């Protein structure tokens, strides 16, 4: 619950900052990402000798991965300056759209609630489709196994993709 509150607060802070400084926020995101990768890299490299000594090999590998991502973020910012400026233009237009039609924000929690309920529906349908037939005792298994229908799972995947695209499209008309 605390994590949800923190993410909600950060998203509101980001929303306000994008409204106030649309051209700078892409650069702010790149700088924060680079800083976090650098700190994570240092934690892996420094911790590989003491606190992460049990996973020393993994800590060094993950430190190298963080270093590669850090360099990638820096090079991306350097080579894509014009694209970042254009992204700032798009953020400015999006901010103007949001200021003109602030009622669009009402659709965000509605979409999240509908998507959550749809996910619950898919989960219960999966449980229903996978609980057909008589349970079998598999060799070497502790519990009984229940076979599931590949056709039912295929239907669930199609239903999930259709449902999410439907929700996306039905919440989009308000933006125009």
C-alpha positions as CSV (number, residue, x, y, z in Angstrom):
1,X,0.0,0.0,0.0
2,X,2.9,2.3,0.7
3,X,4.4,1.6,-2.7
4,X,1.1,2.4,-4.3
5,X,1.0,5.7,-2.5
6,X,4.6,6.6,-3.4
7,X,4.0,5.8,-7.1
8,X,0.8,7.8,-7.1
9,X,2.6,10.8,-5.5
10,X,5.5,10.5,-7.9
11,X,3.1,10.3,-10.9
12,X,1.3,13.4,-9.7
13,X,4.6,15.2,-9.2
14,X,5.6,14.2,-12.7
15,X,2.3,15.4,-14.1
16,X,2.8,18.8,-12.6
17,X,6.4,19.1,-13.7
18,X,5.5,18.1,-17.3
19,X,2.9,20.9,-17.2
20,X,5.4,23.5,-16.0
21,X,8.6,22.4,-17.8
22,X,7.7,20.3,-20.8
23,X,11.1,20.7,-22.6
24,X,13.2,20.0,-19.6
25,X,11.4,16.9,-18.4
26,X,12.8,14.5,-21.0
27,X,16.3,15.6,-20.0
28,X,15.4,15.3,-16.3
29,X,14.2,11.7,-16.9
30,X,17.5,10.9,-18.7
31,X,19.6,12.5,-16.0
32,X,17.7,10.6,-13.3
33,X,18.0,7.3,-15.2
34,X,21.7,7.8,-15.7
35,X,22.2,8.8,-12.0
36,X,20.3,5.7,-10.8
37,X,22.2,3.4,-13.1
38,X,25.5,4.9,-11.9
39,X,24.5,4.5,-8.2
40,X,23.4,0.9,-8.9
41,X,26.6,0.1,-10.7
42,X,28.6,1.4,-7.7
43,X,26.5,-0.6,-5.3
44,X,27.2,-3.8,-7.3
45,X,30.9,-3.1,-7.6
46,X,31.5,-2.0,-4.1
47,X,29.2,-4.6,-2.5
48,X,30.7,-7.5,-4.5
49,X,33.5,-7.6,-1.9
50,X,31.5,-7.4,1.3
51,X,27.7,-7.4,1.5
52,X,27.1,-9.2,-1.8
53,X,30.1,-11.6,-1.4
54,X,27.8,-14.6,-1.8
55,X,26.9,-13.5,-5.2
56,X,30.2,-11.9,-6.2
57,X,30.2,-13.2,-9.8
58,X,26.6,-12.0,-10.3
59,X,27.2,-8.7,-8.7
60,X,30.1,-8.0,-11.0
61,X,28.1,-9.1,-14.0
62,X,25.2,-6.9,-13.0
63,X,27.6,-4.0,-12.4
64,X,28.9,-4.4,-15.9
65,X,25.4,-4.5,-17.2
66,X,24.6,-1.3,-15.3
67,X,27.7,0.3,-16.7
68,X,26.7,-0.6,-20.3
69,X,23.2,0.8,-19.7
70,X,24.7,4.0,-18.2
71,X,26.9,4.5,-21.2
72,X,23.9,3.7,-23.5
73,X,21.8,6.3,-21.8
74,X,24.5,8.9,-22.1
75,X,25.1,8.2,-25.8
76,X,21.4,8.2,-26.4
77,X,21.1,11.7,-24.9
78,X,24.1,12.9,-26.9
79,X,23.1,11.5,-30.3
80,X,19.4,12.1,-30.1
81,X,19.3,15.7,-29.0
82,X,17.0,16.7,-31.9
83,X,14.6,13.9,-31.1
84,X,14.6,14.9,-27.5
85,X,13.7,18.4,-28.4
86,X,10.8,17.1,-30.6
87,X,9.7,15.0,-27.6
88,X,9.6,18.2,-25.6
89,X,7.4,19.8,-28.3
90,X,5.0,16.8,-28.0
91,X,5.0,17.1,-24.2
92,X,4.1,20.8,-24.6
93,X,1.2,20.0,-26.9
94,X,0.0,17.3,-24.6
95,X,0.2,19.7,-21.6
96,X,-1.8,22.2,-23.5
97,X,-4.4,19.6,-24.4
98,X,-4.6,18.5,-20.7
99,X,-5.0,22.1,-19.5
100,X,-7.8,22.6,-22.0
101,X,-9.6,19.4,-21.2
102,X,-8.7,18.5,-17.6
103,X,-11.8,16.2,-17.5
104,X,-9.7,13.7,-19.4
105,X,-8.0,12.8,-16.1
106,X,-11.3,11.3,-14.9
107,X,-10.8,8.5,-17.5
108,X,-7.5,7.3,-16.0
109,X,-8.9,5.8,-12.8
110,X,-11.9,4.5,-14.7
111,X,-9.6,2.7,-17.2
112,X,-7.4,1.3,-14.4
113,X,-10.5,0.0,-12.6
114,X,-12.0,-1.6,-15.7
115,X,-8.6,-3.1,-16.6
116,X,-8.2,-4.6,-13.1
117,X,-11.7,-6.1,-13.2
118,X,-11.0,-7.5,-16.6
119,X,-7.8,-9.1,-15.3
120,X,-9.8,-10.7,-12.5
121,X,-12.3,-12.0,-15.0
122,X,-9.5,-13.5,-17.1
123,X,-7.9,-15.1,-14.0
124,X,-11.1,-16.7,-12.9
125,X,-11.9,-17.9,-16.5
126,X,-8.4,-19.4,-16.6
127,X,-9.1,-21.2,-13.3
128,X,-12.4,-22.5,-14.8
129,X,-10.9,-23.6,-18.0
130,X,-8.0,-25.4,-16.3
131,X,-10.2,-27.3,-13.8
132,X,-11.9,-29.5,-16.3
133,X,-11.5,-33.3,-16.2
134,X,-10.3,-35.7,-13.5
135,X,-7.1,-34.9,-11.7
136,X,-4.2,-37.2,-12.5
137,X,-1.4,-38.4,-10.2
138,X,1.8,-37.5,-12.1
139,X,4.9,-39.7,-11.5
140,X,7.1,-38.2,-8.8
141,X,4.7,-35.3,-8.1
142,X,3.5,-34.4,-4.6
143,X,0.1,-33.1,-5.8
144,X,-2.5,-34.1,-8.3
145,X,-2.2,-32.5,-11.7
146,X,-5.1,-31.2,-13.7
147,X,-4.9,-31.0,-17.5
148,X,-5.9,-27.7,-19.1
149,X,-7.3,-27.3,-22.6
150,X,-5.0,-25.5,-25.1
151,X,-8.1,-24.3,-26.9
152,X,-9.5,-22.7,-23.8
153,X,-6.1,-21.0,-23.2
154,X,-6.1,-19.8,-26.8
155,X,-9.6,-18.3,-26.4
156,X,-8.4,-16.5,-23.2
157,X,-5.4,-15.0,-25.0
158,X,-7.7,-13.8,-27.8
159,X,-10.2,-12.5,-25.3
160,X,-7.5,-10.7,-23.3
161,X,-6.1,-9.0,-26.4
162,X,-9.5,-8.0,-27.7
163,X,-10.6,-6.7,-24.3
164,X,-7.6,-4.6,-23.7
165,X,-7.8,-3.1,-27.2
166,X,-11.5,-2.4,-26.7
167,X,-10.9,-0.6,-23.4
168,X,-8.1,1.4,-25.0
169,X,-10.4,2.5,-27.8
170,X,-13.4,3.2,-25.7
171,X,-11.5,5.5,-23.4
172,X,-9.9,7.4,-26.3
173,X,-12.9,9.2,-27.8
174,X,-12.9,11.8,-25.0
175,X,-9.5,13.1,-26.0
176,X,-10.6,14.5,-29.4
